[in-house]
Amino acid sequence: MTTPRTTRRQLLTVLPAVLALLAALCSSVTAAASAPATAAPVSAAAPASVTDTHTGYATALDSPGTPQEGCGVPQAYLDAPSLFVSLNVFDTPGDGTYDTRPVPEQDADRTGAYDNGRNCGRWVRVTIGDYCTGTNDGDLSLPFCRDGSWAADDYSGATADLLVAAGCADATAWCRNDRNHLGLSTAALRDWFVKGGTRVTDMYPDHWNNRRISWSFEPRPSYTGDISIGLLAGSAPERPRITVTALRNGIHGVDYFDGRTWQPAERQADMGQAFAIAPTALHGTDYRIRVRDADDQLVNGGAEYSFPMPDACANGCHDYTQVSYETDHAGAIGTGSVEGGVGGATTGGEATPPTVPGQLGVTGTTATTVSLSWNASSDNTAVSRYLVYRDGQPVGAATGTTWTDTGLAPGTDYSYTVQAEDPSHNRSNRTASVPATTAAADGTTRACTATWHVESRWTGGFVATVTVADSGATAIGGWKVHWIWPRAGAVTTGEHWNADLTDDGTTATATDLGFNGALVPSGATTFGIWATGYAPTVPPAFSCTPA
């Protein structure tokens, strides 16, 4: 199993109050000893209590890493794809070399709060604590918060409920010296914490510096519904590897029925939500499981979940694949929705997903931001939020139809998709992707826009002209225009001129031909298309990327 690298994370954290007492009592304090005191490992024999409050440091975490580095669930299928925490895999103060995963029984005293994955899928209530006024860089051999002190401020006391989705195994003081360290997702730090009923939106990164925190395990807030089951890529009918999500109180085990008796499923290394099972009959393709939570109790009164191998996985699953199941649990609907939302139902009482958001487009860029907009989805109940994905990874959620992605690299290409979710956490398919490029780092603004005009139309066809204009403060050397047709498959482009055009019936991209690529500010050029089908009554949402 691959150990997460420090380059995958922005490490930032918090010091337990007990450190100062230890430093005063110990006559031979070393630099390594400035780490917080260690506690008994969270183990199968002594699971962390829901009521215990832990005090430690917090770091900022951009991504939970690959499924193999954490709980086994791909990020997009987590119950809360952008609102997660990591727990420490190891408890090895001053030692960054130990890297055996899962931690074997003979090394139980080196087990961190991640507990070999046994705390995956649980929820924690996190409270923000004091701010460090000095250097707080997580050097393995140096004290936390050097040349400064801890101070309360306006952000102290803010709280959030977050999902345990990963383990931290980096060779840093955060992940080795502080047993109660949490890695907090940057999306949560930006706007998910609440104080006095108001969202805290300006704590990270300017007022962060790896704060102290306190936290405790808790059952998932406002939980209803039932579990979700997925098959990991590479699963085969004779020995599928499943993940279980949408849990009220984590997962300590899965039992599978082999046709005669219930058997304990094998956890996959320390991926706490991934288990290998077997069919109910030799060479069969039907499966029956039950799940045990963090208290080692069968969930939902011992509910059994039965499902067949999906047709798409008959010769092995090429990608992560969700499954539909049948169950005797009265609260379930038998669909196993992909993922639940923060503080809400996991499947709810109905299974109709929203429609796909329409006309996703880029409305503006700077050196570090991309702004998006789209048309609202519809649903048989309501649309509760829209999930935004950058380069295939979730980066945030919006309740309206606009979103601005921040903290980006200048002069960099990105792609975005959006997905709608209803109150029962049914999700639409994602939109087709749209590209965006941030402005250059030197502060110059390179930008372009694209608009169209239908020149003529007739039954079964139309001709349109697209105008590309330099809308920035500096000249551009080329352009690329991308759009999504309002109705997939309703338009087929034929002849086109003054651009290189690709069109799959859903999305289209036009690129300059060289001679018409260079534009000065406020300058413009045009290209044209001849198409079969009916001209859209609502123009496509164009996004223009300067070269």
HELIX and SHEET records of a PDB file:
HELIX    1   1 THR A    6  ARG A    8  5                                   3    
HELIX    2   2 VAL A   18  LEU A   25  1                                   8    
HELIX    3   3 ALA A   32  SER A   34  5                                   3    
HELIX    4   4 PRO A   67  GLU A   69  5                                   3    
HELIX    5   5 GLN A   75  TYR A   77  5                                   3    
HELIX    6   6 GLU A  105  ARG A  110  5                                   6    
HELIX    7   7 ASP A  115  GLY A  117  5                                   3    
HELIX    8   8 ALA A  173  ARG A  176  1                                   4    
HELIX    9   9 THR A  186  ASP A  191  1                                   6    
HELIX   10  10 VAL A  299  GLY A  301  5                                   3    
HELIX   11  11 ASP A  311  CYS A  313  5                                   3    
SHEET    1   A 7 HIS A  54  LEU A  61  0                                        
SHEET    2   A 7 LEU A 182  SER A 185  1                                        
SHEET    3   A 7 PHE A  84  ASN A  88 -1                                        
SHEET    4   A 7 THR A 159  CYS A 168  1                                        
SHEET    5   A 7 TRP A 123  ILE A 128 -1                                        
SHEET    6   A 7 ARG A 212  GLU A 218 -1                                        
SHEET    7   A 7 HIS A  54  LEU A  61 -1                                        
SHEET    1   B 2 TYR A 131  CYS A 132  0                                        
SHEET    2   B 2 TRP A 150  ALA A 151 -1                                        
SHEET    1   C 2 VAL A 194  LYS A 195  0                                        
SHEET    2   C 2 THR A 198  ARG A 199 -1                                        
SHEET    1   D 5 GLU A 266  GLN A 268  0                                        
SHEET    2   D 5 MET A 271  ALA A 276 -1                                        
SHEET    3   D 5 ARG A 241  THR A 245 -1                                        
SHEET    4   D 5 SER A 228  LEU A 231 -1                                        
SHEET    5   D 5 THR A 321  GLN A 322 -1                                        
SHEET    1   E 5 TRP A 262  PRO A 264  0                                        
SHEET    2   E 5 GLY A 253  PHE A 257 -1                                        
SHEET    3   E 5 ASP A 286  ARG A 292 -1                                        
SHEET    4   E 5 TYR A 305  PRO A 308 -1                                        
SHEET    5   E 5 GLU A 326  THR A 327 -1                                        
SHEET    1   F 3 GLY A 358  THR A 365  0                                        
SHEET    2   F 3 VAL A 370  ASN A 375 -1                                        
SHEET    3   F 3 THR A 402  ASP A 405 -1                                        
SHEET    1   G 4 GLN A 393  ALA A 398  0                                        
SHEET    2   G 4 ARG A 385  ARG A 390 -1                                        
SHEET    3   G 4 ASP A 413  GLU A 421 -1                                        
SHEET    4   G 4 VAL A 434  THR A 437 -1                                        
SHEET    1   H 4 CYS A 448  TRP A 458  0                                        
SHEET    2   H 4 GLY A 461  ASP A 470 -1                                        
SHEET    3   H 4 ALA A 524  GLY A 533 -1                                        
SHEET    4   H 4 VAL A 491  TRP A 497 -1                                        
SHEET    1   I 4 ASP A 500  ASP A 503  0                                        
SHEET    2   I 4 THR A 507  THR A 511 -1                                        
SHEET    3   I 4 TRP A 479  ILE A 484 -1                                        
SHEET    4   I 4 ALA A 541  PRO A 546 -1                                        
END                                                                             
